[in-house]
Amino acid sequence: GSKGLTATGDGVHSDLIVNHKSKYRKSAEADETFLRLLRSLDHFPRRGGVDHIFAFSDQGLIVNFTHTFPSWKEHIRDSVWLTTEAMTPGCGRDCFSPWKDVVIPGQVDPERIEKILRFNLPSERRDLIMNFHGRHGRIHEYYERVQVRLDLLDLADLPGVSIGGFTEHYFEIMGRSHFCIVPEGTSSWTNHLYEAFFAGCIPVILSDNFVLPFPELIDWDRISIRWPQNRTDLSLYEYLRHLVVNQQEGIRQTKALLEAAQCWVDYATRDDSCSPYLAILHSLHRKRASRPAPERPVRFKTEEMQIEARGVVK
C-alpha cells in the first residue's frame, strides 16, 4: 500500500509498532548510550562540539533530549542542530538557537512525491477552494487540545471545501484544491506544508510559531499565505474564495512559483543547483560568522573515563 497517512483511520502506526503508546526509554540507560556515542567521536572534545552537527526529526528535540539524552544541556548545547521545528513542545525557544541552528524541511518519500505529482492539476481544472485531511481532536486523543484543527472542522460543509480525517483520496483532493491548509498539530510544524509543494496547492499556514526553512532561498511571502491560527473561521474561507473568484492569474503565478521551489524541499532531487542539502550548506555558511567560541570545558563523567577539553577555537 501507499506510504504515509492515506489510509482511513489511524491504525497504521499502531500496526507497525506494537504497543507504541507504552514505549518509553529508561532515561538512565538512554543517557549513557548517548554518552558512549559522544565518547566515540574523536574530535568532539577539542571545541566543545561546536563543529559537530546533530539532526533531529519530528519533535526530535524534546523526544530525543527528554527520553534519549536527558543531560543534553551539559554536553551538546554548543553543537549545531538541524531540526524540523524551532518551537519544541515542552522546551520552547530554549531548544533552538537561531544564530547556529537550522530549520530543515520534513522528508516526503520519493514514492509519495510521485503519486502526489500524478494528481497535480492545472489551476483552471481545480474545483476545490481549500482542503485539509489529517489528525484532529475528534479522531485522535493527542489532538484534543489542538484548537485550530477543531475550528477547521466547522468549515467542512462549505462549498468548495474538503476537510476531515484521513481519506484514501487525499492526493487527488490536494491536486483539485487551490489552497492546502497547513494547521498546527501537536507541535508547530507539519509535513502537510511540504506535500503542498508537489500538489501545486498553495499552502495556507495556520501555525503562528512555525519557523519556515531556508527563508533566504524560498520566497515564502510569495508562495504561501500566513493566517492567524486563532482566526480559523468564516473569514478565512471568504478570503480564499475571493482569491479564487477574482485573482485567478495571481493564483496561477503563485502555483508556478511554488512548483519551481519544489527542489528546495525534495531530498531525492537530482538537481545539482537546488536541493535541501545545498540549502543546509548555505545556511551553515551564513551562520558560521556569528558563532562565538565556547568558553566552558566539555566533560564526560562516567565510571570508565573522564574527558575534559577547553573547546576554544584557535
N, C-alpha and C positions, 0 to 999 in steps of 0.2 A: 504494500500500500504506500500512499504518499507519506513522506516525512513531514513532521510538523503538525500544527493544530488544524487539521482539515476534517478530521472525523467528528461525528456528533458525540456529545458527552465530554467527559473529562477523565476517561479511564486510561488513556494511552500511557501516561507516565506511571500510574499505579500498576499497570500490567508489566511494564518494563522493569520497575524497581519494586520488588516485593516489600510490603510494609514500609513504604518510603516515608510515611509520616512519622514513624517511630525511630527513624535513623538518627543517631546523634553520636558524634565523635567524642570520645573521652578527652577532655581538654589537656590533661597532663601528658597523655601519650601523644596526642597530636602536636603539642608544643615541642616535645623532644624530637619528634620526627622532622619537623621543620628546622630545628636547630642542627640536626645532623646534616640536613641538606646544605645549610649555610656553611657549616664547617668543611664541607667538601668543595666549596668554592674558594680556590687558592687565592684569588685576587680580591675577594670581598673585604678583608680587614684593612687593606692598605689605605683606602679612602673612606672607610665607614659605609661602604655600599653605595656611595653617591654615584658611581659609574656603573651600577647594576640596574637592570630593568625587570620588573615583575608584571605579568599580565593577569588580570582578573576579569572574570566574565559576569554574567547576570548576578547582581547583588553580591559580587565576589568579594568586595571589601569587607562587608560586615560578616558574611557567611564564612569566608576564609579566615579572617582575623579573629572572630569570636570563637569559632569551633576548631579551626585548623591551627591557628598560630596566635593564641591569646596574648603572648608577650611581644607582639609585633612592634609596639612603640619603642621597645628597648633595643631593637636590632635593625629594622629596615625603614625607619622613619625618614631617612635621608635618601633612600633609593627612589628611582623613578617608577611610577605606576601607570600602566596602560589599563584603562577600565572603561566600561560602557556607561558608567554613571558617575557624576560628580557629587551628587547628593545621596548618600547611602543611608537607608533606614536604620535608625538606632545609633548612627555615628555622625550624621550631618556633615558639615563642612570640614570637620577635623580630619576626615579620611581622604581629603583631596586638597592638594596644594597647586593652584593654577600656575604658579611660576615654574613648576617642574613636571607635574603630572599631565597626562594626555588622555582626553576622552576619545575613544575609538568607536566605530560602528559595530553593532552586533552582526554576527555572521548569518547570512541567508545561504542555505545549502545550494550548490550548483543545480541539483535536480529540481529543487523548489523554484529557483530562478527561472529555469527553462519552462516550467509549467505556468508560472505567472505571466511570463512574456507571451505565451501562446494565446492568452486571453486579453492582451492589451489592445483595445480597440481605438480607432481614431476618435477624436473629440466629437465629431458630428454624428457618430453612431452610438454614443453613450446616452443611456436613458435614465440613469440614476444621478441624483444630485450628490448624495453622500452615503457612506456606509461605515459600519463598524461591526465586526463579529469577533467575539473572543470571550474571555472570562469576565464575569461580573458577579455582583453580590447575591443574585437570585439563584445562581447555579454553583457557586464555589464559596466556601466559608472564608477563605483567605481574603476575599474581595468584598466582604460585607460592609466594611467601612470605607471603601473607595467610592466616595460620593459622586465623582464625575461620571463614572460608568453607570451608576444607578440613574443619574439625571439623563443620560443619553437614552435610556430605555423609554423615557417619557416622549421622545421624538420618533419612536419606531413606527408609528402608524401614519405619519405624514406622507403626502405624495412624493414619490421620487426618493424615498429613504429605505435603506435596508440595514437594520440594526438588530442585533440579538446575540445569541450564543454561537457555538461552533456550528458550521454547516459544511457539507461536502461540496457546496458550490462557491466556496469562498473566493477562489481565484477568478472565477467568472464574474462574481459580483464586483470585485475590485476593478476588473477590466471594463465593466459597464458604468463605473462611477466617475464623476468628475473630481470628487473630493474623497479622500480617505481620512477618517477621523483617527487621531493618534492620542488617546487619553492616557493619563497617568494610571499606573497599575499599583502593585504593591510597592513599587519604587518609582522614581521619576521617569525612568526610561522604559521604552518598549520597542520590540523589534518590528512592530507594525509600521514604524517610520521607514525603515529600510526596505521593507517589502513594497511600500508605495512607489519607490523609485522604479521598480521593474514593472509595475502595473500601469505606469504612466498616470497615476492617480495623485493629484496634488494633495500633499499632507496638510491637515489642519491640526496643529499641535495643541492639545488641551492638557498641558502639564507645565505649570509655571516654573518648576525647578529643573526642567530638562535642559541640561547643558549640551549643546549640539557639537558634534565633532568637526574639526578642520574648518573653522569659520574663515580662515584666510584663503581657502581654496574653493569652498562651496558657498555660493551666494544664497544663504538661507532666506534672506528677506525677499528674494526674487522667486524662489521656487516653493515656498511654503507660506502658511498663514499661522501666526500665533494668536490664540484666542484665550482670554482669561478663563481658567477652568471653573471658576465659581459663577460664570455666566453661560453655563451649558443649558440653554433654554431656547425658546422660540426665536429669540433674536439671532442666534447662530444660524438657524435654518433659514430665516428670512434673508440674512446677509448672503449666504451661499446661493440661495435660489436667485437672488438679484444678479449675482455674477453670472450664473448660467444663462439667464434670460437676456442680460444686457451687455455682457462682456465676453462674448464667445471668442473673439480674436485674441483677447488677452489670455483666456484660458488655454487656447491652442499654443500660444507662445510660451506660457509657463510650463505646459506639459512638455514641450520640446526641450526647454532648458533643464527640466527635471531629468528627462531621459538622457540628456547629454552628460549629466553628472553621475550616472549610474556607476561608472568605473571607480569613483572615489569610495564606494561602499560595497564593491564586489571583490571579495578576497580571491576569487578564482579568475579574475580578468587576466587576459593576455596582453593588455595594453601596457607597453613599457613606459609610456609617458603619463599614465594616470592610473593610480591604484591606491588602496589603503596603506600599503607598505611605503610607497613614496610619500604619502601624506604624513605618516608617522615620522619618517626621517625628517621631513620638512619641519614638523612641529618640534621635534627634539633639537634640531639645529637652532631654531629661533629661541628656545628656552635656555639653551646652554649658556649663553652670555649672562643671564640673570641669576645663575645658580651660585650661591655662596659656598665656600668650603666648609665642611662640617668641622666643628671645633671640639666635639666631645669624643672620647675614646669609644671604641667598639669592644664589647666584652661578651664572650660566650661562657657562661658559668655552668659547668657540668662536672660530674664526678671524674670523667675521663680527662678533661683538658680545660684550660682557660687561655683564651687568646685575647690580647689587648693590643690595639693599634690606634694611633692618633688620628689617622684619616685626614691628614692635612694635604690639600692639593698643592704640589710644588710647581 
